[in-house]
Each structure stands twice: as structure tokens, then as C-alpha cells.
Amino acid sequence: MELVMRSLLSFIASILMTILVTEALADRIFFSLFVGIPAGILTFIATFVFLGLKKDMQNEKPDK
């Protein structure tokens, strides 16, 4: 279930980033979608890794 949630959150973040980058560069670059798609893919990877590391850090127990 956690994997599905991480994937879903990463997918939503990637879609938002793709739209934001594409719209921000629409006036300057004709093919702004070609910049927005890689930005969305990088966002997906970064978010997925970050959430995985965060989960791993929460699962570690401090030594006493």
C-alpha cells in the first residue's frame, strides 16, 4: 500500500511540474512541452526517492 501511495504522490507531483514548466516557458520556447516532460520525469524520480528515504528514516529505531 505504501508503494502505491508513493507512486501516486510522485505521479501527481510530476504532472503538476510538467504543466507548470510547460506553461511558464510557453511564451519563450515553441516546443515548451519538450522541456516540461523531462522536468516532470525528474520530479517523479526525486519525489519517489525522497518519500522512500523518509519512510526508511522513520523505520529506523535509535540506539539506546
mmCIF file of the C-alpha atoms, coordinates in Angstrom:
data_MODEL
# 
_entry.id   MODEL 
# 
loop_
_atom_site.group_PDB 
_atom_site.id 
_atom_site.type_symbol 
_atom_site.label_atom_id 
_atom_site.label_alt_id 
_atom_site.label_comp_id 
_atom_site.label_asym_id 
_atom_site.label_entity_id 
_atom_site.label_seq_id 
_atom_site.pdbx_PDB_ins_code 
_atom_site.Cartn_x 
_atom_site.Cartn_y 
_atom_site.Cartn_z 
_atom_site.occupancy 
_atom_site.B_iso_or_equiv 
_atom_site.pdbx_formal_charge 
_atom_site.auth_seq_id 
_atom_site.auth_comp_id 
_atom_site.auth_asym_id 
_atom_site.auth_atom_id 
_atom_site.pdbx_PDB_model_num 
ATOM 1  C CA . MET A 1 1  ? 0.000  0.000  0.000   1.00 0.00 ? 1  MET A CA 1 
ATOM 2  C CA . GLU A 1 2  ? 2.853  2.376  0.788   1.00 0.00 ? 2  GLU A CA 1 
ATOM 3  C CA . LEU A 1 3  ? 4.364  1.762  -2.644  1.00 0.00 ? 3  LEU A CA 1 
ATOM 4  C CA . VAL A 1 4  ? 1.059  2.643  -4.303  1.00 0.00 ? 4  VAL A CA 1 
ATOM 5  C CA . MET A 1 5  ? 0.778  5.840  -2.252  1.00 0.00 ? 5  MET A CA 1 
ATOM 6  C CA . ARG A 1 6  ? 4.377  6.857  -3.035  1.00 0.00 ? 6  ARG A CA 1 
ATOM 7  C CA . SER A 1 7  ? 3.765  6.210  -6.722  1.00 0.00 ? 7  SER A CA 1 
ATOM 8  C CA . LEU A 1 8  ? 0.511  8.163  -6.733  1.00 0.00 ? 8  LEU A CA 1 
ATOM 9  C CA . LEU A 1 9  ? 2.008  11.172 -4.950  1.00 0.00 ? 9  LEU A CA 1 
ATOM 10 C CA . SER A 1 10 ? 5.022  11.127 -7.249  1.00 0.00 ? 10 SER A CA 1 
ATOM 11 C CA . PHE A 1 11 ? 2.776  10.935 -10.310 1.00 0.00 ? 11 PHE A CA 1 
ATOM 12 C CA . ILE A 1 12 ? 0.680  13.901 -9.158  1.00 0.00 ? 12 ILE A CA 1 
ATOM 13 C CA . ALA A 1 13 ? 3.825  15.941 -8.487  1.00 0.00 ? 13 ALA A CA 1 
ATOM 14 C CA . SER A 1 14 ? 5.216  15.080 -11.923 1.00 0.00 ? 14 SER A CA 1 
ATOM 15 C CA . ILE A 1 15 ? 2.007  16.109 -13.689 1.00 0.00 ? 15 ILE A CA 1 
ATOM 16 C CA . LEU A 1 16 ? 1.929  19.415 -11.820 1.00 0.00 ? 16 LEU A CA 1 
ATOM 17 C CA . MET A 1 17 ? 5.583  20.114 -12.596 1.00 0.00 ? 17 MET A CA 1 
ATOM 18 C CA . THR A 1 18 ? 5.094  19.270 -16.265 1.00 0.00 ? 18 THR A CA 1 
ATOM 19 C CA . ILE A 1 19 ? 2.172  21.676 -16.522 1.00 0.00 ? 19 ILE A CA 1 
ATOM 20 C CA . LEU A 1 20 ? 3.944  24.442 -14.606 1.00 0.00 ? 20 LEU A CA 1 
ATOM 21 C CA . VAL A 1 21 ? 7.153  24.260 -16.643 1.00 0.00 ? 21 VAL A CA 1 
ATOM 22 C CA . THR A 1 22 ? 5.285  23.996 -19.939 1.00 0.00 ? 22 THR A CA 1 
ATOM 23 C CA . GLU A 1 23 ? 3.108  26.997 -19.162 1.00 0.00 ? 23 GLU A CA 1 
ATOM 24 C CA . ALA A 1 24 ? 5.994  29.056 -17.795 1.00 0.00 ? 24 ALA A CA 1 
ATOM 25 C CA . LEU A 1 25 ? 8.038  28.538 -20.968 1.00 0.00 ? 25 LEU A CA 1 
ATOM 26 C CA . ALA A 1 26 ? 5.161  28.668 -23.465 1.00 0.00 ? 26 ALA A CA 1 
ATOM 27 C CA . ASP A 1 27 ? 5.893  32.273 -24.478 1.00 0.00 ? 27 ASP A CA 1 
ATOM 28 C CA . ARG A 1 28 ? 9.649  31.788 -24.835 1.00 0.00 ? 28 ARG A CA 1 
ATOM 29 C CA . ILE A 1 29 ? 10.010 28.297 -26.324 1.00 0.00 ? 29 ILE A CA 1 
ATOM 30 C CA . PHE A 1 30 ? 7.677  26.985 -29.027 1.00 0.00 ? 30 PHE A CA 1 
ATOM 31 C CA . PHE A 1 31 ? 8.142  23.350 -28.013 1.00 0.00 ? 31 PHE A CA 1 
ATOM 32 C CA . SER A 1 32 ? 7.948  24.000 -24.261 1.00 0.00 ? 32 SER A CA 1 
ATOM 33 C CA . LEU A 1 33 ? 6.416  20.571 -23.710 1.00 0.00 ? 33 LEU A CA 1 
ATOM 34 C CA . PHE A 1 34 ? 9.778  19.034 -24.661 1.00 0.00 ? 34 PHE A CA 1 
ATOM 35 C CA . VAL A 1 35 ? 11.228 20.801 -21.616 1.00 0.00 ? 35 VAL A CA 1 
ATOM 36 C CA . GLY A 1 36 ? 8.219  20.173 -19.374 1.00 0.00 ? 36 GLY A CA 1 
ATOM 37 C CA . ILE A 1 37 ? 8.118  16.400 -19.841 1.00 0.00 ? 37 ILE A CA 1 
ATOM 38 C CA . PRO A 1 38 ? 11.727 15.761 -18.699 1.00 0.00 ? 38 PRO A CA 1 
ATOM 39 C CA . ALA A 1 39 ? 11.147 18.133 -15.769 1.00 0.00 ? 39 ALA A CA 1 
ATOM 40 C CA . GLY A 1 40 ? 8.104  16.077 -14.802 1.00 0.00 ? 40 GLY A CA 1 
ATOM 41 C CA . ILE A 1 41 ? 10.044 12.815 -15.080 1.00 0.00 ? 41 ILE A CA 1 
ATOM 42 C CA . LEU A 1 42 ? 12.833 14.184 -12.883 1.00 0.00 ? 42 LEU A CA 1 
ATOM 43 C CA . THR A 1 43 ? 10.243 15.383 -10.385 1.00 0.00 ? 43 THR A CA 1 
ATOM 44 C CA . PHE A 1 44 ? 8.668  11.913 -10.296 1.00 0.00 ? 44 PHE A CA 1 
ATOM 45 C CA . ILE A 1 45 ? 12.035 10.276 -9.601  1.00 0.00 ? 45 ILE A CA 1 
ATOM 46 C CA . ALA A 1 46 ? 13.066 12.839 -6.982  1.00 0.00 ? 46 ALA A CA 1 
ATOM 47 C CA . THR A 1 47 ? 9.724  12.656 -5.151  1.00 0.00 ? 47 THR A CA 1 
ATOM 48 C CA . PHE A 1 48 ? 9.668  8.852  -5.214  1.00 0.00 ? 48 PHE A CA 1 
ATOM 49 C CA . VAL A 1 49 ? 13.213 8.617  -3.824  1.00 0.00 ? 49 VAL A CA 1 
ATOM 50 C CA . PHE A 1 50 ? 12.572 11.307 -1.199  1.00 0.00 ? 50 PHE A CA 1 
ATOM 51 C CA . LEU A 1 51 ? 9.440  9.573  0.090   1.00 0.00 ? 51 LEU A CA 1 
ATOM 52 C CA . GLY A 1 52 ? 11.281 6.251  0.181   1.00 0.00 ? 52 GLY A CA 1 
ATOM 53 C CA . LEU A 1 53 ? 14.164 7.718  2.174   1.00 0.00 ? 53 LEU A CA 1 
ATOM 54 C CA . LYS A 1 54 ? 11.747 9.451  4.518   1.00 0.00 ? 54 LYS A CA 1 
ATOM 55 C CA . LYS A 1 55 ? 9.983  6.132  5.158   1.00 0.00 ? 55 LYS A CA 1 
ATOM 56 C CA . ASP A 1 56 ? 13.305 4.383  5.790   1.00 0.00 ? 56 ASP A CA 1 
ATOM 57 C CA . MET A 1 57 ? 14.383 7.069  8.267   1.00 0.00 ? 57 MET A CA 1 
ATOM 58 C CA . GLN A 1 58 ? 11.110 6.736  10.170  1.00 0.00 ? 58 GLN A CA 1 
ATOM 59 C CA . ASN A 1 59 ? 11.510 2.947  10.383  1.00 0.00 ? 59 ASN A CA 1 
ATOM 60 C CA . GLU A 1 60 ? 14.978 3.162  11.935  1.00 0.00 ? 60 GLU A CA 1 
ATOM 61 C CA . LYS A 1 61 ? 14.973 2.985  15.692  1.00 0.00 ? 61 LYS A CA 1 
ATOM 62 C CA . PRO A 1 62 ? 17.531 4.985  17.683  1.00 0.00 ? 62 PRO A CA 1 
ATOM 63 C CA . ASP A 1 63 ? 20.113 3.027  19.652  1.00 0.00 ? 63 ASP A CA 1 
ATOM 64 C CA . LYS A 1 64 ? 19.805 3.327  23.430  1.00 0.00 ? 64 LYS A CA 1 
# 
